[in-house]
């Protein structure tokens, strides 16, 4: 599977890394600082959000791979349709 000029496996992996890695990093941060209640919920939800479109703009500005960044943004947004309700179920 390819998206534009980028490798679909890289985009898929980057999208999963963003969502799952972000949640894992937020979970570690919550444990380290001892956040609880609404602060814990916000941190965990924010950590699992999809990649922002700003990533595409920055990759283009700094001459990196904008096609890959755009693919990661799109795929992580599609994945978030499933992962955000799952995160709500976990944190509420």
N, CA, C and O atoms as a DFTB+ gen file, in Angstrom:
368 C
 N C O
     1  1       0.844      -1.164       0.000
     2  2       0.000       0.000       0.000
     3  2       0.895       1.234       0.000
     4  3       1.835       1.321       0.790
     5  1       0.610       2.179      -0.875
     6  2       1.383       3.419      -0.895
     7  2       0.454       4.610      -0.806
     8  3      -0.700       4.553      -1.230
     9  1       0.969       5.676      -0.254
    10  2       0.243       6.925      -0.135
    11  2       1.097       7.994      -0.791
    12  3       2.131       8.379      -0.245
    13  1       0.688       8.473      -1.942
    14  2       1.492       9.459      -2.648
    15  2       2.825       8.841      -3.029
    16  3       2.864       7.814      -3.707
    17  1       3.902       9.447      -2.605
    18  2       5.241       8.958      -2.912
    19  2       5.891       8.249      -1.733
    20  3       7.050       7.844      -1.834
    21  1       5.197       8.088      -0.636
    22  2       5.827       7.491       0.548
    23  2       5.430       6.034       0.705
    24  3       4.432       5.578       0.148
    25  1       6.213       5.334       1.456
    26  2       5.977       3.926       1.738
    27  2       4.841       3.799       2.750
    28  3       4.876       4.429       3.807
    29  1       3.843       2.994       2.430
    30  2       2.694       2.831       3.314
    31  2       3.042       2.231       4.662
    32  3       2.412       2.557       5.668
    33  1       4.054       1.346       4.694
    34  2       4.465       0.735       5.962
    35  2       5.048       1.787       6.896
    36  3       4.795       1.756       8.101
    37  1       5.823       2.714       6.351
    38  2       6.373       3.788       7.184
    39  2       5.272       4.684       7.733
    40  3       5.316       5.084       8.896
    41  1       4.290       4.999       6.902
    42  2       3.180       5.842       7.344
    43  2       2.343       5.115       8.396
    44  3       1.931       5.714       9.390
    45  1       2.094       3.834       8.176
    46  2       1.327       3.035       9.127
    47  2       2.053       2.958      10.469
    48  3       1.454       3.170      11.523
    49  1       3.343       2.654      10.418
    50  2       4.144       2.575      11.642
    51  2       4.234       3.908      12.365
    52  3       4.139       3.964      13.591
    53  1       4.416       4.971      11.611
    54  2       4.482       6.304      12.220
    55  2       3.179       6.699      12.883
    56  3       3.173       7.331      13.940
    57  1       2.076       6.322      12.256
    58  2       0.759       6.635      12.830
    59  2       0.522       5.876      14.128
    60  3       0.054       6.444      15.115
    61  1       0.848       4.598      14.116
    62  2       0.685       3.803      15.339
    63  2       1.628       4.277      16.438
    64  3       1.253       4.340      17.609
    65  1       2.855       4.608      16.046
    66  2       3.815       5.123      17.023
    67  2       3.314       6.413      17.645
    68  3       3.467       6.622      18.848
    69  1       2.721       7.276      16.842
    70  2       2.207       8.545      17.373
    71  2       1.095       8.308      18.383
    72  3       1.105       8.896      19.465
    73  1       0.152       7.468      18.050
    74  2      -1.006       7.276      18.927
    75  2      -0.656       6.420      20.141
    76  3      -0.921       6.815      21.276
    77  1      -0.064       5.255      19.909
    78  2       0.250       4.361      21.026
    79  2       1.427       4.876      21.846
    80  3       1.418       4.798      23.074
    81  1       2.429       5.395      21.166
    82  2       3.583       5.958      21.874
    83  2       3.212       7.195      22.670
    84  3       3.717       7.413      23.772
    85  1       2.328       8.003      22.107
    86  2       1.867       9.190      22.824
    87  2       1.098       8.830      24.079
    88  3       1.264       9.458      25.125
    89  1       0.250       7.808      23.968
    90  2      -0.497       7.356      25.141
    91  2       0.455       6.789      26.187
    92  3       0.308       7.065      27.378
    93  1       1.435       5.994      25.744
    94  2       2.401       5.403      26.682
    95  2       3.222       6.485      27.378
    96  3       3.457       6.406      28.584
    97  1       3.655       7.489      26.630
    98  2       4.425       8.588      27.217
    99  2       3.576       9.368      28.214
   100  3       4.060       9.759      29.276
   101  1       2.316       9.593      27.872
   102  2       1.421      10.298      28.788
   103  2       1.177       9.476      30.047
   104  3       1.110      10.025      31.147
   105  1       1.046       8.162      29.888
   106  2       0.842       7.288      31.044
   107  2       2.047       7.338      31.989
   108  3       1.891       7.404      33.208
   109  1       3.237       7.307      31.411
   110  2       4.453       7.404      32.226
   111  2       4.519       8.752      32.936
   112  3       4.875       8.826      34.112
   113  1       4.173       9.819      32.211
   114  2       4.179      11.158      32.817
   115  2       3.175      11.252      33.963
   116  3       3.461      11.858      34.996
   117  1       2.002      10.655      33.780
   118  2       0.978      10.659      34.830
   119  2       1.491       9.950      36.075
   120  3       1.299      10.424      37.195
   121  1       2.143       8.815      35.872
   122  2       2.681       8.059      37.016
   123  2       3.814       8.812      37.705
   124  3       3.910       8.814      38.932
   125  1       4.679       9.458      36.902
   126  2       5.815      10.177      37.482
   127  2       5.396      11.384      38.315
   128  3       5.950      11.624      39.388
   129  1       4.420      12.142      37.821
   130  2       4.007      13.350      38.543
   131  2       2.870      13.086      39.518
   132  3       2.521      13.960      40.312
   133  1       2.289      11.895      39.469
   134  2       1.207      11.560      40.392
   135  2      -0.089      12.283      40.099
   136  3      -0.856      12.583      41.014
   137  1      -0.343      12.568      38.822
   138  2      -1.582      13.262      38.446
   139  2      -2.777      12.345      38.685
   140  3      -2.698      11.131      38.500
   141  1      -3.877      12.950      39.098
   142  2      -5.100      12.186      39.283
   143  2      -6.295      13.037      38.897
   144  3      -6.158      14.236      38.652
   145  1      -7.453      12.425      38.844
   146  2      -8.678      13.137      38.516
   147  2      -8.682      13.650      37.084
   148  3      -8.247      12.969      36.156
   149  1      -9.182      14.860      36.931
   150  2      -9.327      15.458      35.602
   151  2      -7.967      15.695      34.949
   152  3      -7.853      15.602      33.727
   153  1      -6.944      15.997      35.729
   154  2      -5.607      16.202      35.161
   155  2      -5.086      14.921      34.511
   156  3      -4.503      14.961      33.428
   157  1      -5.296      13.802      35.167
   158  2      -4.884      12.505      34.619
   159  2      -5.630      12.219      33.328
   160  3      -5.033      11.794      32.339
   161  1      -6.926      12.452      33.338
   162  2      -7.733      12.179      32.162
   163  2      -7.321      13.034      30.967
   164  3      -7.224      12.540      29.844
   165  1      -7.081      14.308      31.215
   166  2      -6.681      15.210      30.128
   167  2      -5.327      14.810      29.562
   168  3      -5.150      14.785      28.344
   169  1      -4.376      14.499      30.422
   170  2      -3.048      14.094      29.950
   171  2      -3.109      12.829      29.100
   172  3      -2.484      12.760      28.042
   173  1      -3.851      11.839      29.554
   174  2      -3.948      10.592      28.807
   175  2      -4.680      10.774      27.474
   176  3      -4.280      10.192      26.465
   177  1      -5.732      11.565      27.464
   178  2      -6.458      11.815      26.223
   179  2      -5.596      12.613      25.246
   180  3      -5.536      12.290      24.059
   181  1      -4.941      13.639      25.739
   182  2      -4.105      14.473      24.873
   183  2      -2.947      13.673      24.293
   184  3      -2.553      13.889      23.147
   185  1      -2.404      12.755      25.076
   186  2      -1.308      11.928      24.588
   187  2      -1.707      10.990      23.468
   188  3      -0.854      10.571      22.685
   189  1      -2.975      10.652      23.372
   190  2      -3.421       9.700      22.359
   191  2      -4.063      10.361      21.137
   192  3      -4.647       9.674      20.299
   193  1      -3.960      11.670      21.034
   194  2      -4.532      12.362      19.876
   195  2      -3.694      12.102      18.630
   196  3      -2.513      11.772      18.734
   197  1      -4.302      12.250      17.439
   198  2      -3.544      12.012      16.199
   199  2      -2.503      13.093      15.958
   200  3      -2.495      14.133      16.615
   201  1      -1.626      12.823      15.001
   202  2      -0.586      13.787      14.636
   203  2      -1.217      15.071      14.110
   204  3      -2.242      15.033      13.430
   205  1      -0.603      16.199      14.426
   206  2      -1.131      17.495      14.011
   207  2      -0.653      17.848      12.604
   208  3       0.411      17.409      12.167
   209  1      -1.451      18.642      11.907
   210  2      -1.096      19.074      10.556
   211  2       0.155      19.950      10.551
   212  3       0.801      20.097       9.514
   213  1       0.499      20.532      11.696
   214  2       1.702      21.363      11.781
   215  2       2.946      20.550      11.433
   216  3       3.924      21.104      10.930
   217  1       2.919      19.245      11.695
   218  2       4.060      18.392      11.347
   219  2       4.338      18.427       9.852
   220  3       5.497      18.463       9.437
   221  1       3.296      18.418       9.049
   222  2       3.461      18.489       7.593
   223  2       4.107      19.811       7.192
   224  3       5.014      19.837       6.361
   225  1       3.647      20.887       7.774
   226  2       4.186      22.210       7.447
   227  2       5.663      22.305       7.823
   228  3       6.465      22.842       7.059
   229  1       6.020      21.793       8.983
   230  2       7.416      21.850       9.421
   231  2       8.321      20.967       8.559
   232  3       9.453      21.353       8.267
   233  1       7.844      19.794       8.149
   234  2       8.686      18.944       7.308
   235  2       8.935      19.584       5.955
   236  3      10.026      19.462       5.397
   237  1       7.932      20.265       5.426
   238  2       8.122      20.948       4.149
   239  2       9.077      22.129       4.300
   240  3       9.924      22.358       3.437
   241  1       8.943      22.866       5.375
   242  2       9.804      24.028       5.599
   243  2      11.264      23.618       5.755
   244  3      12.153      24.296       5.240
   245  1      11.521      22.524       6.453
   246  2      12.891      22.103       6.730
   247  2      13.407      21.042       5.753
   248  3      14.428      20.406       6.013
   249  1      12.712      20.850       4.639
   250  2      13.197      19.983       3.571
   251  2      13.244      18.507       3.909
   252  3      14.130      17.798       3.431
   253  1      12.323      18.029       4.712
   254  2      12.278      16.602       5.040
   255  2      11.315      15.894       4.089
   256  3      11.301      16.225       2.904
   257  1      10.535      14.966       4.535
   258  2       9.633      14.187       3.676
   259  2       8.178      14.571       3.953
   260  3       7.522      13.945       4.785
   261  1       7.668      15.598       3.257
   262  2       6.291      16.040       3.536
   263  2       5.233      15.007       3.162
   264  3       4.160      14.983       3.765
   265  1       5.519      14.147       2.171
   266  2       4.540      13.117       1.810
   267  2       4.349      12.116       2.939
   268  3       3.227      11.706       3.234
   269  1       5.438      11.732       3.561
   270  2       5.345      10.820       4.699
   271  2       4.613      11.483       5.862
   272  3       3.760      10.863       6.497
   273  1       4.945      12.743       6.143
   274  2       4.278      13.457       7.237
   275  2       2.782      13.588       6.973
   276  3       1.973      13.398       7.881
   277  1       2.414      13.909       5.748
   278  2       0.991      14.027       5.411
   279  2       0.284      12.688       5.563
   280  3      -0.847      12.629       6.045
   281  1       0.959      11.604       5.146
   282  2       0.359      10.276       5.293
   283  2       0.169       9.903       6.757
   284  3      -0.842       9.302       7.120
   285  1       1.136      10.257       7.596
   286  2       1.018       9.970       9.023
   287  2      -0.131      10.762       9.642
   288  3      -0.879      10.239      10.469
   289  1      -0.265      12.021       9.239
   290  2      -1.363      12.846       9.757
   291  2      -2.709      12.237       9.367
   292  3      -3.603      12.116      10.205
   293  1      -2.856      11.857       8.106
   294  2      -4.130      11.303       7.629
   295  2      -4.430       9.960       8.306
   296  3      -5.533       9.750       8.812
   297  1      -3.452       9.056       8.315
   298  2      -3.688       7.740       8.913
   299  2      -3.943       7.814      10.418
   300  3      -4.816       7.117      10.936
   301  1      -3.189       8.652      11.115
   302  2      -3.419       8.740      12.558
   303  2      -4.793       9.339      12.856
   304  3      -5.412       9.009      13.868
   305  1      -5.264      10.214      11.980
   306  2      -6.619      10.750      12.151
   307  2      -7.658       9.652      11.937
   308  3      -8.636       9.567      12.679
   309  1      -7.446       8.810      10.921
   310  2      -8.361       7.682      10.711
   311  2      -8.331       6.719      11.898
   312  3      -9.381       6.270      12.357
   313  1      -7.139       6.402      12.394
   314  2      -7.020       5.496      13.542
   315  2      -7.694       6.065      14.788
   316  3      -8.219       5.318      15.612
   317  1      -7.675       7.384      14.920
   318  2      -8.226       8.006      16.126
   319  2      -9.742       7.823      16.231
   320  3     -10.314       7.985      17.309
   321  1     -10.383       7.489      15.129
   322  2     -11.821       7.204      15.177
   323  2     -12.078       6.017      16.106
   324  3     -13.126       5.945      16.749
   325  1     -11.135       5.099      16.176
   326  2     -11.255       3.936      17.053
   327  2     -10.559       4.184      18.393
   328  3     -11.088       3.825      19.445
   329  1      -9.382       4.792      18.353
   330  2      -8.585       4.891      19.574
   331  2      -9.113       5.915      20.575
   332  3      -8.999       5.698      21.781
   333  1      -9.684       7.018      20.113
   334  2     -10.178       8.023      21.061
   335  2     -11.347       7.482      21.885
   336  3     -11.342       7.655      23.104
   337  1     -12.349       6.833      21.282
   338  2     -13.381       6.227      22.134
   339  2     -12.817       5.172      23.086
   340  3     -13.285       5.044      24.217
   341  1     -11.817       4.418      22.633
   342  2     -11.176       3.426      23.508
   343  2     -10.504       4.108      24.688
   344  3     -10.612       3.631      25.818
   345  1      -9.811       5.216      24.445
   346  2      -9.156       5.946      25.522
   347  2     -10.199       6.517      26.483
   348  3     -10.005       6.483      27.698
   349  1     -11.301       7.042      25.947
   350  2     -12.376       7.523      26.828
   351  2     -12.876       6.388      27.708
   352  3     -13.102       6.589      28.901
   353  1     -13.051       5.213      27.147
   354  2     -13.515       4.061      27.927
   355  2     -12.515       3.721      29.026
   356  3     -12.908       3.371      30.138
   357  1     -11.208       3.826      28.714
   358  2     -10.177       3.507      29.703
   359  2     -10.075       4.534      30.828
   360  3      -9.826       4.173      31.978
   361  1     -10.267       5.809      30.501
   362  2     -10.008       6.849      31.506
   363  2     -11.241       7.273      32.295
   364  3     -11.114       7.884      33.356
   365  1     -12.419       6.959      31.795
   366  2     -13.626       7.394      32.514
   367  2     -14.180       6.292      33.410
   368  3     -15.191       6.494      34.083
